């Protein structure tokens, strides 16, 4: 009887392993198909812009201009990321304060937070950048282009992210708050140990998406003409050499690479958070 039982368990285990292997094989086939499709699309773009004599009406790019100016344009990536990091730090602080204000029962705090969110979301980011850069000097406040851009980006994204933080704070159940008070925690301890950790975990995925979007929106800061980030460098060499297509394509590729890297980091962090949920 023991022999037959072990044989039956072995058969069940083999079936489970076969099912798992089939699922893994299907996942690998899907990934391989996606990679093949990406390679095909990249080859299509290469043929389209390479000027190859393949009987196609391909677009010819000035490779000499690209090789000569690619380092100059790429050196703006650091400034772009620097602007984005400063802006996202400011946006997180403002978003948290605005979310707390919108949940406050004290009318002045609630009014201030809703007024801030309504005003910022009701005006374009482009206008806000020029307001801080061109309008404030009339009041005697002169901001460099970089800090005008950081302030505008931080205020703008803080207003939009406040809704995410508000939802995260509201997601913490009333029972957990009451339990914290029953254990003798103060309001500050309850927020620090119970509410904020859960709210931040809820807010992290959309916050990373906002960071990726902010990295691209940082190109608007180049409109001031005094911030030598990626877009500014691309437009400068493109206009001066009448090679706007090549310059903008290089800038687009660099933005794309940065976005892919940030997306990969985001996926890894979300996978770790997902394991915590299980």
Order of alpha helices (4+ residues) and beta strands (2+ residues): alpha-alpha-alpha-alpha-alpha-alpha-alpha-alpha-alpha-alpha-alpha
